[in-house]
Amino acid sequence: MFRSKTPTNAAQTSSRRSQSNSPPPPPPPPPPQPQPKRTPPPNPHSDPPPRPAYQPNRRPPSLNRSRMTVARTIPTSPTTLSGLANVANIEGSDSEDTIPPTSQPSDDPHSESIPHVNGDITRPVHFYTPPRYGSPPRFIVAHSNGTGIKNFGTVPIKVTIRDMRNKEHRFYLGLHSFKPLRHLPPLPYPLDLQDPEIANLVATTTTEIITRHVPSPTKISIFSTDLLKANNPIGLPSPQISHPLQISQTPSSALLLASHHLPPTIASQISSGKLSMRIINIYRPILATSQKLMDHPFYISESHSILDEDLVPIEHVYSDHVGAAYAVKHDEGQRFWYWSDMENTEGFIVQVYDSLFGCDVYGEERSIRAATGFFKLMPKGSEEGWEAEWLVVKALVVG
């Protein structure tokens, strides 16, 4: 038997034909892509993270000097670090970039060619490099101006040197190993240390400064008064400014100074620990009344940023005695300061030795002592117009 075919509806047939001839529907839209999350920029005014708990034998952390504030050692708000530099981050003393001159009026005829540099800057600091063949480092002082022969070297490394201008009140001698001084009685310019009246004025002023800033001194003995000059050829009597970073005394040389400059009974009590002794240095620029220090400024380290393992004792051989000083190796945690636009009524009191231990910011007992030096502030081709001079007075302080 044959099956009969079901007749197809004409309407259905026409609709199917129209559907087959129509264009295909559009594809569905692509799913939306997730937007990347934007990280909000850091807020420079936010509070710093809490300091970690004290750990014995802990080294200070490595710091990024280009973004370092004051490492929480000296409380400083972000606003106090801004707007201080007319010229910031000049890339070293060998740079020949031109700098716009200062807008401040000056009576000095050379002021038109002297750029005005202040604020936090980057400059090369000369650090210790060891002698060849493992020899002990030694410096033979051959001339009266402090020059001589040494068997070790120095290497310039660019570091950030921060400006303490407008932050003078935040430094303490017993913590940072130095303190900037203001409103000092001016010294005559030029300074003649061979004049008895000038020598007596320098000694009296130094004694008053030490008495005011060192607690309970029972005896002050000045053992050195020098006028350092930036440009000093070999053979001249004035000592030359020392640019490498150093600490001018070691414990052994400090006790040797005590035996030479103090009565034997006091020196023996210091060596036995019955009396304490500090070595205090006073640094002052020698300038005319209308001048400001434009080059070869004094720079100094915070005491706790220079670790004992960064120090290398250097034997200093003189014609009549043998002394010693510390050279300094470079380390990332070291912090340095200078004081811009110094005048003749400003200076520094610096502690380079203390027979008793102090306490640093990490709670460790250690000697409070400063590493110091001078550096070339102006770029190559820019001179200050007069010879930089610094008065340095060194004293033994008992008590």
Residue pairs with C-beta under 8 A, 6 or more apart in sequence:
44 78
45 78
48 72
51 72
54 362
54 363
58 362
59 307
59 333
60 71
60 304
60 305
60 307
60 333
60 362
61 333
62 332
62 333
63 71
63 332
63 333
63 335
65 159
65 160
66 160
68 160
68 335
69 76
69 78
69 81
70 76
70 162
70 335
71 335
73 176
73 302
73 304
73 335
73 361
74 167
74 170
74 171
75 170
76 167
76 170
80 166
80 167
81 120
84 118
84 119
84 120
84 163
84 165
84 166
85 118
85 119
85 120
85 121
85 163
86 102
86 116
86 117
86 118
86 119
87 99
87 100
87 115
87 116
87 117
87 118
87 119
87 121
88 119
88 120
88 121
89 120
89 121
89 122
90 97
90 99
90 117
90 121
90 122
90 123
90 379
91 97
91 122
91 158
92 122
92 123
92 124
92 158
92 379
93 123
93 124
93 375
93 376
93 377
93 378
93 379
93 380
94 124
94 379
94 380
95 379
95 380
96 379
96 380
96 381
97 379
99 115
99 116
99 117
99 379
99 382
100 115
101 111
101 112
101 113
101 114
101 115
101 116
102 111
102 114
102 115
102 116
103 116
104 116
106 290
107 290
108 114
108 290
108 291
108 385
109 385
110 383
110 384
110 385
110 386
111 385
113 382
113 383
113 385
114 294
114 378
114 382
114 383
114 384
114 385
115 378
115 379
115 382
116 294
117 294
117 340
117 377
117 378
118 163
118 165
118 340
118 341
119 163
119 340
120 160
120 161
120 162
120 163
121 160
121 161
121 163
121 377
122 158
122 159
122 160
122 161
123 158
123 159
123 161
123 375
123 376
123 377
124 156
124 157
124 158
124 159
124 375
125 156
125 157
125 158
125 159
125 161
125 245
125 299
125 330
125 336
125 373
125 375
126 154
126 155
126 156
126 243
126 244
126 245
126 373
127 154
127 155
127 156
127 157
127 244
127 245
127 327
127 328
127 329
127 330
128 137
128 152
128 153
128 154
128 244
128 245
128 312
128 327
128 328
128 329
129 152
129 153
129 154
129 155
130 137
130 152
130 312
131 137
131 151
131 152
131 153
132 151
135 151
136 315
137 150
137 151
137 152
137 312
137 313
137 314
137 315
137 327
138 150
138 151
138 152
138 314
138 315
138 317
139 148
139 149
139 150
139 152
139 314
139 315
139 316
139 317
140 148
140 149
140 150
140 317
141 147
141 148
141 316
141 317
141 318
141 319
142 148
142 149
143 234
143 235
144 235
144 236
144 237
144 239
145 232
145 234
145 235
145 236
145 237
145 238
145 239
145 240
146 239
146 240
146 242
147 234
147 240
150 314
152 314
152 327
154 244
154 327
155 330
157 330
159 330
159 334
159 336
160 336
161 299
161 336
161 337
161 338
161 375
162 335
162 336
162 337
162 338
163 337
163 338
163 339
163 340
164 170
164 171
164 180
164 337
164 338
164 339
165 339
165 340
165 341
168 180
168 182
168 339
171 178
171 179
171 180
171 337
172 179
173 179
173 213
173 214
173 349
173 351
173 368
174 358
174 368
175 303
175 304
175 358
175 360
175 361
175 368
176 302
176 303
176 370
177 300
177 301
177 302
177 303
177 350
177 351
177 352
177 368
177 369
177 370
178 300
178 348
178 349
178 350
178 351
178 370
179 213
179 348
179 349
180 339
180 346
180 347
180 348
181 209
181 213
181 346
181 347
181 348
181 349
182 345
182 346
183 345
184 205
184 209
184 284
184 345
184 346
184 347
185 205
185 345
186 289
186 344
186 345
187 198
187 201
187 202
187 205
187 284
187 286
187 344
187 391
188 198
189 286
189 287
189 288
189 289
189 344
190 286
191 198
191 227
191 286
191 389
191 391
192 198
193 199
193 202
193 225
193 227
199 225
202 225
202 391
202 393
203 222
203 225
203 393
206 222
206 282
206 393
206 395
207 220
207 222
207 395
209 282
209 347
209 349
210 217
210 220
210 280
210 282
210 349
210 395
210 397
211 217
211 220
213 349
214 278
214 280
214 397
214 399
215 399
216 399
217 397
217 398
217 399
218 398
218 399
219 262
219 266
219 396
219 397
219 398
219 399
220 395
220 396
220 397
220 398
221 261
221 262
221 395
221 396
221 398
222 393
222 394
222 395
223 257
223 260
223 261
223 394
223 395
223 396
224 392
224 393
224 394
225 391
225 392
225 393
225 394
226 238
226 239
226 391
226 392
226 393
227 238
227 239
227 286
227 389
227 390
227 391
227 392
228 238
228 239
228 240
228 241
228 242
228 374
228 389
228 390
228 391
228 392
229 236
229 238
229 239
229 240
229 241
229 387
229 388
229 389
230 240
230 241
230 295
230 296
230 374
230 387
230 388
230 389
231 387
231 388
232 238
232 239
232 240
232 241
241 296
241 374
241 388
241 390
242 373
242 374
243 373
243 374
243 375
243 376
244 327
244 373
245 301
245 327
245 328
245 371
245 372
245 373
246 314
246 325
246 326
246 327
246 328
246 371
246 372
246 373
247 306
247 311
247 325
247 326
247 328
247 352
247 369
247 370
247 371
247 372
248 279
248 281
248 325
248 352
248 372
248 394
249 257
249 279
249 324
249 325
249 326
249 352
249 353
250 313
250 324
250 325
250 326
250 353
251 353
251 355
252 313
252 324
253 316
253 323
253 324
253 325
254 277
254 279
254 353
254 355
255 267
255 270
255 271
256 321
256 323
257 279
257 396
258 266
258 267
258 270
258 271
258 277
258 396
259 267
259 271
260 321
261 396
262 270
262 396
262 398
266 275
266 398
269 275
270 276
270 277
270 355
270 398
273 355
275 398
275 399
276 354
276 355
276 356
276 398
276 399
277 353
277 354
277 355
277 396
277 397
277 398
278 351
278 353
278 354
278 355
278 396
278 397
279 351
279 352
279 353
279 354
279 394
279 395
279 396
279 397
280 349
280 350
280 351
280 352
280 394
280 395
280 397
281 348
281 349
281 350
281 351
281 352
281 372
281 392
281 393
281 394
281 395
282 347
282 348
282 349
282 350
282 391
282 392
282 393
282 394
282 395
283 298
283 347
283 348
283 350
283 372
283 390
283 391
283 392
284 344
284 346
284 347
284 348
284 390
284 391
285 293
285 298
285 342
285 343
285 344
285 346
285 347
285 388
285 389
285 390
285 391
286 344
286 389
286 390
286 391
287 293
287 342
287 343
287 344
288 344
289 344
291 343
291 344
291 386
292 341
292 342
292 343
293 341
293 342
293 343
293 384
293 388
294 377
294 378
294 384
294 385
295 376
295 377
295 378
295 382
295 383
295 384
295 388
296 374
296 375
296 376
296 377
296 384
296 388
296 390
297 338
297 339
297 340
297 342
297 374
297 375
297 377
298 338
298 339
298 348
298 372
298 373
298 374
298 390
299 336
299 337
299 338
299 372
299 373
299 374
299 375
300 336
300 337
300 338
300 348
300 350
300 370
300 371
300 372
301 328
301 334
301 335
301 336
301 337
301 370
301 371
301 372
302 335
302 336
302 337
303 358
303 360
303 366
303 368
303 369
303 370
304 360
304 361
304 362
304 366
305 333
305 334
305 335
306 328
306 331
306 334
306 369
306 371
307 331
307 333
308 366
310 328
310 329
310 330
310 331
310 334
311 326
311 327
311 328
311 329
312 326
312 327
312 328
312 329
313 324
313 325
313 326
314 324
314 325
314 326
314 327
315 322
315 323
315 324
316 322
316 323
316 324
316 325
326 371
328 334
328 371
338 375
339 346
339 348
350 370
350 372
351 368
351 369
351 370
352 369
352 370
352 372
353 367
353 369
354 367
354 368
354 369
357 365
357 366
357 367
358 365
358 366
358 367
358 368
359 365
359 366
360 366
360 368
374 390
378 384
